[in-house]
């Protein structure tokens, strides 16, 4: 079998698309796998045994039609069985057209789907924390249905000689061996991708103020004047930690030097992608016009973090096109002041440089071996109280889906809390991801708007400490309506799984909202109730019900439900009457009317949204 992968231009793109070759090699160990790339990008492919032949796309192929068609005919003569076009631009379209490959795979785009045998949807939003750059590449493998476990990690290969040469460079420049080394991705590939120079100097100062480290600057010789501006703007104490002239002679030399560093911080670009491929922690400062959802790959809030102006001032991005953002990039950059994310850099440094981190499965005094998990999105108002209620848990993890308020900042300010960013797909998937992070077998889920009484806390600690116990426990909940208890309206028997053993339970993936826990074992019930502050005000609860309705619409869509008059009118009316009359909502007075109405509204929204999905 012969396979050709096309990804021509930028170093970061070529490195990331190499995961296609890596996975193809695992699936087809005897195949001939070739990779068509620009000549300048080949250093990131050296040592990659998944690739048999690197086919070079050179300047002559761009400048001469004769040379271009000679290359295309050379490819045709190879008689490839499979061609995967990850580049998908005019040059690759012509190569595909002339290739004669039996199977041709690329992204679904108007006007050129006829070129390919398999057109893969071009995803608009990431489903995981891999980032769209990775997910889109991997989607190109889906038509092949490879019989392997997909490996999403790009890889760089450094020889022993290259590592030794890098260490010699460190010795020549007299780096302090007792210090960790931080590489600064100082300047972007262009001005629109370069964090303002005076701001970058402050970032470097923050690093030097918080850690006793060696600091290296990554820049091209032609960028030396801008690099000097940043250096000169740094504090005197910071300059003493910077090794300004320590530069690699070429790209392979840079890769080897990066391999000796402990982490990288700075502008998005090839240097960041190469550092990640070497397994180095990264902190990215994105340009305002670059989409974070694409290039924030492997974000976990620990080893890989990033900041974007949209994280702090989303109102500046409302209704703006990419073209408009690019035009305004320099002025928008000025609004991303270093003080907005100084605490995040400090957190990143502490998590990845300090040797004082807690070892695995350490149970602290007066704490029980429970992993407490909180899923959040814009819960700045609630998160502190939720964390405080979990002071008895040996581990607390907050899984945030890129909040735009101060949720992660508040959570990160607690020494005993780990914050992980993960793109929200649905509640079941988010909870299962959270479980995968837990160190302990006992899992305790807590929503940010739920509170644990002292009595319930004691009961949880007692259950976890018992040698004989159930596999999972139901919690009854007290529903709070604007800080007042709601007695009826369907909430009087509300119960939910919150405490269970990791090896005995997981959430059913087919449930998008009101996720169902599948328990392999016996089930118990706790006596004391969880307090649920769900209804803060009319607007927020209404928005929550609308959100749930839209998520439930996806479930109905997956089941093939066809919405009709019954769904639009009878179902919402039944929901209201059931909660208000049969479930005694009328005994809650005005509060009961409001709750029953909003729950009925959620049903109406569900089927209205389903109708839209069907029409699309």
C-alpha positions as CSV (number, residue, x, y, z in Angstrom):
1,X,0.0,0.0,0.0
2,X,1.2,3.5,-0.9
3,X,0.0,6.6,1.0
4,X,0.7,10.3,0.5
5,X,0.0,13.0,3.0
6,X,0.0,16.6,1.9
7,X,0.7,19.5,4.3
8,X,3.0,22.0,2.7
9,X,3.6,25.3,4.3
10,X,4.2,26.3,8.0
11,X,6.4,24.5,10.5
12,X,3.6,24.2,13.1
13,X,1.2,22.8,10.5
14,X,3.7,20.3,9.2
15,X,4.5,19.1,12.7
16,X,0.9,18.7,13.7
17,X,-0.1,17.0,10.5
18,X,2.7,14.5,11.0
19,X,0.3,12.7,13.5
20,X,-1.4,11.4,10.3
21,X,1.8,9.7,9.3
22,X,2.4,8.4,12.8
23,X,-1.1,6.8,13.1
24,X,-1.0,5.5,9.6
25,X,2.2,3.7,10.4
26,X,0.7,2.0,13.4
27,X,-2.3,0.9,11.3
28,X,-0.3,-0.1,8.2
29,X,3.2,-1.0,9.3
30,X,4.3,-2.3,5.9
31,X,2.9,0.6,3.9
32,X,4.9,3.2,2.0
33,X,4.0,6.5,3.7
34,X,5.3,9.7,2.0
35,X,4.9,13.3,3.2
36,X,4.7,16.3,0.8
37,X,6.0,19.5,2.6
38,X,7.8,22.7,2.0
39,X,11.6,22.3,2.1
40,X,12.0,24.8,5.0
41,X,9.9,22.6,7.3
42,X,11.8,19.3,7.1
43,X,13.9,19.7,10.3
44,X,10.8,18.9,12.4
45,X,10.5,15.6,10.5
46,X,14.0,14.3,11.0
47,X,14.2,11.0,12.8
48,X,10.5,10.3,12.3
49,X,10.5,6.6,11.2
50,X,6.8,6.8,10.3
51,X,7.7,8.6,7.1
52,X,9.4,6.7,4.3
53,X,9.9,9.6,1.9
54,X,9.7,13.4,2.3
55,X,8.7,14.9,-1.0
56,X,9.8,18.5,-1.2
57,X,7.7,21.4,-2.5
58,X,10.2,24.1,-3.4
59,X,10.1,27.7,-4.6
60,X,10.7,26.4,-8.2
61,X,7.4,24.6,-8.0
62,X,5.6,27.9,-7.1
63,X,7.4,30.0,-9.7
64,X,7.4,27.6,-12.7
65,X,4.3,25.9,-14.1
66,X,6.6,23.4,-15.8
67,X,8.3,22.4,-12.5
68,X,5.0,22.2,-10.8
69,X,3.5,19.8,-13.3
70,X,6.7,17.8,-13.3
71,X,6.2,17.3,-9.5
72,X,2.5,16.4,-10.0
73,X,3.4,13.8,-12.7
74,X,6.1,12.4,-10.4
75,X,3.4,11.9,-7.8
76,X,1.0,10.3,-10.3
77,X,3.7,7.9,-11.4
78,X,4.0,6.6,-7.8
79,X,0.4,5.3,-8.0
80,X,-0.7,6.1,-4.5
81,X,-3.6,4.0,-3.0
82,X,-4.5,6.7,-0.5
83,X,-3.9,10.5,-0.7
84,X,-4.8,12.7,2.4
85,X,-4.8,16.4,1.7
86,X,-4.5,18.2,5.0
87,X,-3.4,21.4,3.2
88,X,-6.4,21.9,1.0
89,X,-5.3,24.9,-1.0
90,X,-5.1,25.5,-4.8
91,X,-1.7,23.9,-5.1
92,X,-2.7,20.7,-3.4
93,X,-6.1,20.6,-5.3
94,X,-4.2,20.5,-8.6
95,X,-1.9,17.8,-7.3
96,X,-4.9,15.8,-6.1
97,X,-6.6,16.2,-9.5
98,X,-3.6,14.8,-11.4
99,X,-2.6,12.2,-8.7
100,X,-4.7,9.2,-9.9
101,X,-4.9,8.0,-6.3
102,X,-7.6,5.4,-5.7
103,X,-8.8,7.1,-2.5
104,X,-8.5,10.9,-1.9
105,X,-9.5,12.4,1.5
106,X,-9.8,16.0,2.5
107,X,-12.1,18.5,4.2
108,X,-15.5,19.2,3.0
109,X,-15.5,22.6,1.1
110,X,-17.8,24.1,-1.4
111,X,-16.7,23.9,-5.0
112,X,-14.1,21.2,-4.8
113,X,-15.7,18.2,-3.2
114,X,-15.7,16.5,-6.6
115,X,-11.9,16.2,-6.3
116,X,-12.1,13.7,-3.4
117,X,-13.6,10.3,-2.7
118,X,-14.1,11.2,1.0
119,X,-15.0,14.7,2.2
120,X,-14.8,15.1,5.9
121,X,-16.8,17.8,7.7
122,X,-14.6,20.8,8.7
123,X,-15.3,21.0,12.4
124,X,-16.2,24.5,13.7
125,X,-15.8,23.8,17.4
126,X,-13.5,21.4,19.4
127,X,-15.0,18.4,21.2
128,X,-12.0,17.9,23.5
129,X,-9.1,19.7,24.9
130,X,-6.9,18.5,22.0
131,X,-7.9,21.7,20.1
132,X,-9.3,22.1,16.6
133,X,-5.8,22.0,15.0
134,X,-5.4,18.4,16.2
135,X,-9.1,17.3,16.0
136,X,-9.4,18.4,12.3
137,X,-6.3,16.5,11.3
138,X,-7.5,13.3,13.1
139,X,-10.9,13.6,11.4
140,X,-9.1,12.9,8.1
141,X,-8.4,9.4,9.4
142,X,-12.0,8.6,10.2
143,X,-13.0,7.4,6.7
144,X,-10.2,4.8,6.9
145,X,-11.7,3.3,10.2
146,X,-8.2,2.5,11.4
147,X,-8.0,-0.6,13.8
148,X,-5.8,1.2,16.3
149,X,-6.0,3.5,19.3
150,X,-5.4,6.9,17.8
151,X,-2.3,8.8,19.2
152,X,-3.0,12.5,18.9
153,X,0.5,13.7,20.1
154,X,2.9,15.2,17.5
155,X,6.5,14.0,18.1
156,X,10.0,15.5,17.6
157,X,13.1,13.3,17.7
158,X,16.4,14.6,19.0
159,X,19.6,12.6,18.7
160,X,22.1,12.1,21.5
161,X,24.6,14.1,19.6
162,X,22.2,17.0,19.3
163,X,21.4,16.9,23.0
164,X,25.1,16.9,23.9
165,X,25.8,19.9,21.6
166,X,23.0,21.8,23.2
167,X,24.4,21.1,26.7
168,X,27.8,22.3,25.4
169,X,26.1,25.6,24.3
170,X,24.7,25.9,27.8
171,X,28.2,25.4,29.3
172,X,29.8,27.9,26.9
173,X,27.3,30.6,28.0
174,X,27.7,29.5,31.7
175,X,24.1,28.8,32.5
176,X,23.6,28.1,36.2
177,X,23.1,24.3,36.4
178,X,21.1,24.5,39.7
179,X,18.4,26.6,38.0
180,X,15.5,25.5,35.8
181,X,15.5,27.1,32.3
182,X,12.6,29.0,30.8
183,X,12.5,29.7,27.0
184,X,10.6,32.9,25.9
185,X,8.9,32.8,22.6
186,X,9.8,36.4,22.3
187,X,8.5,37.5,18.9
188,X,5.8,36.2,16.6
189,X,6.2,35.5,12.9
190,X,4.8,38.9,12.1
191,X,3.9,42.1,14.0
192,X,0.2,41.1,14.2
193,X,1.2,38.0,16.0
194,X,3.6,39.7,18.4
195,X,2.6,40.7,21.9
196,X,3.5,44.4,22.4
197,X,7.2,44.6,23.2
198,X,6.8,46.7,26.4
199,X,4.2,44.2,27.7
200,X,6.5,41.3,26.9
201,X,9.2,42.9,29.0
202,X,6.8,42.9,32.0
203,X,5.9,39.3,31.4
204,X,9.6,38.4,31.5
205,X,9.9,40.5,34.7
206,X,7.0,38.5,36.3
207,X,8.9,35.3,35.5
208,X,12.1,36.5,37.0
209,X,10.4,37.9,40.1
210,X,8.6,34.7,40.9
211,X,11.3,32.1,40.0
212,X,15.1,31.8,40.2
213,X,15.6,30.6,36.7
214,X,17.7,30.9,33.6
215,X,15.8,32.8,30.9
216,X,16.5,32.3,27.1
217,X,15.1,34.5,24.3
218,X,14.0,32.8,21.1
219,X,14.2,35.2,18.1
220,X,15.6,35.2,14.6
221,X,18.8,37.3,13.9
222,X,16.7,39.7,11.8
223,X,14.6,40.3,14.9
224,X,17.5,41.3,17.1
225,X,16.5,45.0,17.4
226,X,13.1,44.2,18.7
227,X,14.6,41.6,21.1
228,X,17.0,44.3,22.4
229,X,14.0,46.6,23.1
230,X,12.4,44.0,25.3
231,X,15.7,43.2,27.0
232,X,16.4,46.9,27.7
233,X,12.9,47.4,29.2
234,X,13.4,44.6,31.7
235,X,14.4,45.2,35.3
236,X,18.1,45.1,36.2
237,X,17.5,42.0,38.3
238,X,15.7,40.3,35.4
239,X,18.6,41.1,32.9
240,X,21.0,39.2,35.2
241,X,18.9,36.0,34.5
242,X,18.7,36.4,30.7
243,X,21.2,34.8,28.4
244,X,20.5,37.1,25.5
245,X,23.1,35.8,23.0
246,X,22.3,32.1,23.5
247,X,20.9,31.2,20.1
248,X,20.8,28.1,17.9
249,X,22.6,28.1,14.6
250,X,19.7,26.4,12.8
251,X,16.2,24.8,13.5
252,X,17.6,21.5,14.6
253,X,19.8,23.3,17.0
254,X,16.8,25.2,18.4
255,X,14.9,21.9,18.9
256,X,17.9,20.5,20.8
257,X,18.1,23.6,23.0
258,X,14.3,23.5,23.6
259,X,14.8,19.9,24.7
260,X,17.1,21.1,27.5
261,X,14.6,23.8,28.7
262,X,11.9,23.1,31.3
263,X,9.1,25.1,29.7
264,X,8.1,27.8,27.2
265,X,6.2,31.0,27.6
266,X,5.2,33.6,24.9
267,X,3.8,34.2,21.5
268,X,1.9,31.5,19.6
269,X,3.8,29.9,16.8
270,X,6.1,27.1,15.6
271,X,8.3,27.3,18.7
272,X,5.3,26.6,21.0
273,X,4.2,23.6,18.8
274,X,7.7,22.2,18.8
275,X,8.0,22.6,22.6
276,X,4.7,20.6,23.1
277,X,6.0,17.9,20.7
278,X,9.0,17.6,23.1
279,X,6.7,17.2,26.1
280,X,7.4,20.7,27.5
281,X,4.8,22.7,29.4
282,X,3.6,25.8,27.5
283,X,2.0,29.1,28.2
284,X,0.7,30.9,25.1
285,X,-0.2,34.6,24.7
286,X,-2.5,34.6,21.7
287,X,-2.9,37.4,19.2
288,X,-6.4,38.9,19.3
289,X,-7.2,37.8,15.7
290,X,-6.0,34.2,16.1
291,X,-8.7,31.7,17.2
292,X,-7.7,30.2,20.5
293,X,-10.0,27.2,19.9
294,X,-7.8,26.1,17.0
295,X,-4.3,26.4,18.4
296,X,-4.8,26.0,22.2
297,X,-3.9,22.4,21.9
298,X,-3.8,20.0,24.9
299,X,-5.0,22.7,27.3
300,X,-5.4,21.2,30.7
301,X,-4.9,24.2,33.0
302,X,-1.7,22.7,34.4
303,X,1.0,21.8,31.8
304,X,-0.6,23.8,28.9
305,X,-2.3,27.1,29.5
306,X,-3.0,30.1,27.3
307,X,-4.6,33.6,27.4
308,X,-6.5,35.5,24.8
309,X,-8.1,39.0,25.1
310,X,-11.5,37.3,24.5
311,X,-11.0,35.5,27.9
312,X,-11.1,38.8,29.7
313,X,-13.0,41.2,27.4
314,X,-15.4,39.2,25.3
315,X,-17.5,42.3,24.5
316,X,-14.7,43.5,22.2
317,X,-15.3,40.5,19.9
318,X,-19.1,40.5,19.5
319,X,-20.1,40.4,15.9
320,X,-16.5,40.9,14.7
321,X,-15.3,39.0,11.6
322,X,-11.8,37.6,11.4
323,X,-10.9,40.2,8.8
324,X,-12.1,43.0,11.2
325,X,-10.1,41.5,14.1
326,X,-7.0,41.2,12.0
327,X,-7.3,44.9,11.0
328,X,-7.8,45.9,14.7
329,X,-5.2,43.4,16.1
330,X,-2.6,46.0,17.1
331,X,-5.0,48.2,19.0
332,X,-6.7,45.2,20.6
333,X,-3.3,43.8,21.7
334,X,-2.9,47.0,23.8
335,X,-5.9,46.0,25.8
336,X,-4.4,42.7,26.8
337,X,-2.3,44.2,29.6
338,X,0.0,41.8,31.5
339,X,-1.8,42.5,34.8
340,X,-4.8,40.6,33.4
341,X,-3.0,37.3,33.5
342,X,-0.1,37.8,35.8
343,X,-1.7,35.4,38.3
344,X,-2.0,32.8,35.6
345,X,1.7,32.9,34.8
346,X,2.5,32.6,38.5
347,X,0.2,29.6,38.8
348,X,1.7,28.0,35.6
349,X,5.3,28.5,36.9
350,X,4.4,27.1,40.4
351,X,2.8,24.0,38.9
352,X,5.6,23.2,36.5
353,X,8.8,24.4,38.2
354,X,8.4,23.9,41.9
355,X,9.4,20.6,43.4
356,X,7.0,21.1,46.3
357,X,4.0,19.6,44.5
358,X,2.0,16.9,46.3
359,X,2.9,13.4,45.4
360,X,0.3,11.0,44.0
361,X,-2.3,9.6,46.4
362,X,-1.1,11.7,49.3
363,X,-3.9,11.8,52.0
364,X,-3.5,14.9,54.2
365,X,-4.2,14.9,57.9
366,X,-7.9,15.2,58.7
367,X,-8.8,14.6,55.1
368,X,-10.5,11.5,53.6
369,X,-9.3,9.8,50.4
370,X,-12.0,11.4,48.2
371,X,-11.5,13.1,44.9
372,X,-14.0,16.0,44.9
373,X,-14.9,17.2,41.4
374,X,-16.6,20.5,40.4
375,X,-17.6,21.2,36.8
376,X,-17.8,25.0,36.1
377,X,-18.6,27.6,33.6
378,X,-18.9,31.2,34.8
379,X,-19.4,30.3,38.5
380,X,-17.3,33.1,40.0
381,X,-20.2,33.9,42.4
382,X,-20.4,30.3,43.7
383,X,-17.0,28.6,43.4
384,X,-15.4,29.8,46.6
385,X,-18.2,28.6,48.8
386,X,-18.3,25.2,47.0
387,X,-14.5,24.7,47.5
388,X,-14.8,25.7,51.2
389,X,-17.4,23.0,51.7
390,X,-14.9,20.4,50.4
391,X,-12.2,21.0,52.9
392,X,-12.4,17.4,54.1
393,X,-11.5,16.0,50.6
394,X,-7.9,14.9,49.9
395,X,-8.2,16.1,46.3
396,X,-10.2,18.9,44.8
397,X,-10.3,19.4,41.0
398,X,-12.2,22.1,39.2
399,X,-13.0,21.2,35.5
400,X,-13.8,24.5,33.8
401,X,-15.0,24.9,30.2
402,X,-13.2,28.2,29.5
403,X,-15.1,30.6,31.8
404,X,-15.2,34.3,30.8
405,X,-15.5,35.5,34.4
406,X,-13.1,35.0,37.4
407,X,-14.0,31.4,38.1
408,X,-10.6,29.9,37.4
409,X,-8.8,32.8,39.1
410,X,-10.8,32.3,42.3
411,X,-10.4,28.5,42.2
412,X,-6.7,28.7,41.5
413,X,-6.2,31.0,44.5
414,X,-6.8,27.9,46.7
415,X,-3.6,26.0,47.3
416,X,-5.4,22.6,47.6
417,X,-7.3,23.0,44.2
418,X,-6.2,21.8,40.7
419,X,-7.9,23.7,37.9
420,X,-8.2,22.0,34.5
421,X,-9.6,23.6,31.3
422,X,-11.6,21.2,29.1
423,X,-13.9,22.0,26.2
424,X,-17.6,21.2,27.1
425,X,-19.2,18.6,24.8
426,X,-22.0,17.5,27.1
427,X,-22.5,16.8,30.8
428,X,-21.8,13.1,30.7
429,X,-18.6,13.5,28.7
430,X,-17.5,16.3,31.0
431,X,-18.1,14.3,34.1
432,X,-16.4,11.2,32.7
433,X,-13.4,13.4,31.8
434,X,-13.3,14.7,35.4
435,X,-13.4,11.2,36.7
436,X,-10.4,10.3,34.6
437,X,-8.3,12.9,36.4
438,X,-9.1,11.7,39.9
439,X,-6.4,10.1,42.0
440,X,-8.7,8.4,44.5
441,X,-11.3,5.7,44.0
442,X,-14.0,7.5,45.9
443,X,-15.5,10.3,43.7
444,X,-17.6,13.1,45.1
445,X,-19.3,15.4,42.5
446,X,-20.5,18.8,43.7
447,X,-22.1,21.5,41.5
448,X,-20.9,25.0,42.2
449,X,-24.4,26.0,43.4
450,X,-24.7,23.1,45.8
451,X,-23.7,23.2,49.5
452,X,-22.7,20.5,52.0
453,X,-24.0,20.9,55.6
454,X,-21.8,19.9,58.5
455,X,-24.0,16.9,59.1
456,X,-23.7,15.7,55.5
457,X,-20.0,16.2,55.6
458,X,-19.7,14.0,58.6
459,X,-21.8,11.4,57.0
460,X,-19.7,11.4,53.8
461,X,-16.5,11.0,55.8
462,X,-18.0,8.1,57.8
463,X,-19.2,6.3,54.7
464,X,-15.8,6.6,52.9
465,X,-13.9,5.4,56.0
466,X,-16.0,2.2,56.3
467,X,-14.5,-1.1,55.0
468,X,-17.9,-2.3,53.9
469,X,-19.9,0.2,51.9
470,X,-22.1,0.5,48.8
471,X,-20.7,1.2,45.3
472,X,-22.7,4.5,45.0
473,X,-24.9,6.8,47.1
474,X,-27.9,8.8,46.4
475,X,-28.2,12.3,47.9
476,X,-31.6,13.9,48.4
477,X,-31.5,17.6,47.7
478,X,-33.2,20.6,49.2
479,X,-34.2,23.1,46.5
480,X,-33.6,26.8,47.4
481,X,-35.7,29.5,45.8
482,X,-33.9,32.8,46.4
483,X,-32.5,31.5,49.7
484,X,-35.9,30.1,50.7
485,X,-36.7,26.4,50.8
486,X,-39.1,25.1,48.1
487,X,-41.2,22.2,49.6
488,X,-43.1,20.9,46.6
489,X,-43.3,21.6,42.8
490,X,-41.7,18.2,42.1
491,X,-38.6,18.9,44.1
492,X,-39.8,17.1,47.3
493,X,-38.3,13.8,46.1
494,X,-35.4,15.1,44.2
495,X,-32.4,12.8,44.5
496,X,-29.1,12.4,42.6
497,X,-25.9,10.3,42.6
498,X,-23.0,12.4,44.0
499,X,-20.7,9.9,45.8
500,X,-19.5,6.7,44.2
501,X,-16.5,4.4,43.6
502,X,-14.6,5.2,40.4
503,X,-14.1,1.5,39.6
504,X,-17.8,0.8,39.9
505,X,-19.5,3.6,38.0
506,X,-19.5,5.9,35.0
507,X,-21.9,8.2,33.2
508,X,-23.9,7.0,30.2
509,X,-22.5,8.8,27.1
510,X,-25.9,8.9,25.3
511,X,-27.3,11.3,27.9
512,X,-26.5,14.9,27.0
513,X,-28.2,16.5,29.9
514,X,-29.4,15.1,33.3
515,X,-26.7,12.5,32.8
516,X,-27.3,9.0,34.1
517,X,-24.8,7.2,36.3
518,X,-24.4,3.5,35.5
519,X,-23.4,1.7,38.7
520,X,-22.0,-1.8,38.8
521,X,-22.8,-2.8,42.3
522,X,-25.2,-2.0,45.2
523,X,-26.6,1.5,45.9
524,X,-27.1,3.3,49.2
525,X,-28.7,6.6,50.3
526,X,-27.4,9.2,52.7
527,X,-29.7,10.6,55.4
528,X,-28.7,14.3,55.2
529,X,-29.6,16.4,52.3
530,X,-27.5,18.4,49.8
531,X,-28.6,22.0,49.6
532,X,-29.2,23.2,46.0
533,X,-29.2,27.0,45.4
534,X,-30.5,26.6,41.9
535,X,-32.9,29.6,41.7
536,X,-31.0,32.8,42.3
537,X,-33.3,35.0,40.2
538,X,-35.9,34.7,37.4
539,X,-33.5,35.5,34.6
540,X,-30.7,33.2,35.5
541,X,-33.0,30.2,36.1
542,X,-34.9,30.9,32.9
543,X,-31.6,30.9,31.0
544,X,-30.6,27.6,32.7
545,X,-33.9,26.0,31.6
546,X,-33.5,27.3,28.1
547,X,-30.0,25.9,28.0
548,X,-31.2,22.5,29.2
549,X,-34.0,22.6,26.6
550,X,-31.5,23.0,23.8
551,X,-29.3,20.2,25.1
552,X,-32.3,17.9,25.4
553,X,-33.2,18.8,21.8
554,X,-29.9,17.1,20.7
555,X,-31.0,14.0,22.6
556,X,-34.3,14.0,20.8
557,X,-32.5,14.6,17.5
558,X,-30.3,11.6,18.1
559,X,-33.3,9.5,18.8
560,X,-34.9,10.5,15.6
561,X,-37.9,12.3,17.2
562,X,-40.2,14.1,14.7
563,X,-41.7,17.2,16.4
564,X,-45.4,17.9,15.9
565,X,-48.3,19.7,17.5
566,X,-48.3,17.3,20.5
567,X,-44.7,18.2,21.3
568,X,-45.1,21.9,20.9
569,X,-48.3,22.4,22.9
570,X,-49.5,19.3,24.8
571,X,-46.1,18.3,26.3
572,X,-45.3,21.7,27.8
573,X,-48.9,22.0,29.1
574,X,-48.7,18.5,30.6
575,X,-45.3,19.4,32.3
576,X,-46.8,22.5,33.9
577,X,-50.0,20.7,35.1
578,X,-48.1,17.7,36.4
579,X,-45.7,19.8,38.5
580,X,-48.3,22.3,39.6
581,X,-51.2,19.9,40.4
582,X,-50.0,16.4,40.8
583,X,-46.6,17.3,42.3
584,X,-48.3,20.0,44.5
585,X,-46.6,23.1,43.1
586,X,-49.7,25.2,44.1
587,X,-48.7,24.7,47.7
588,X,-45.5,26.7,47.1
589,X,-47.6,29.7,46.1
590,X,-46.1,32.2,43.7
591,X,-42.8,30.4,43.8
592,X,-44.5,27.2,42.6
593,X,-46.1,28.9,39.6
594,X,-42.8,30.4,38.5
595,X,-40.9,27.1,38.8
596,X,-43.6,25.0,37.1
597,X,-43.9,27.6,34.3
598,X,-40.1,27.7,33.6
599,X,-39.8,23.9,33.6
600,X,-42.7,23.8,31.0
601,X,-40.8,26.5,29.0
602,X,-37.8,24.2,28.9
603,X,-39.9,21.5,27.3
604,X,-41.3,24.0,24.7
605,X,-37.7,25.2,23.9
606,X,-36.6,21.6,23.5
607,X,-39.0,20.9,20.6
608,X,-38.6,24.3,19.0
609,X,-34.9,23.8,18.9
610,X,-35.4,20.2,17.6
611,X,-37.5,21.7,14.8
612,X,-34.7,24.1,13.8
613,X,-32.2,21.2,13.8
614,X,-34.4,19.1,11.6
615,X,-34.9,22.0,9.1
616,X,-31.1,22.4,9.0
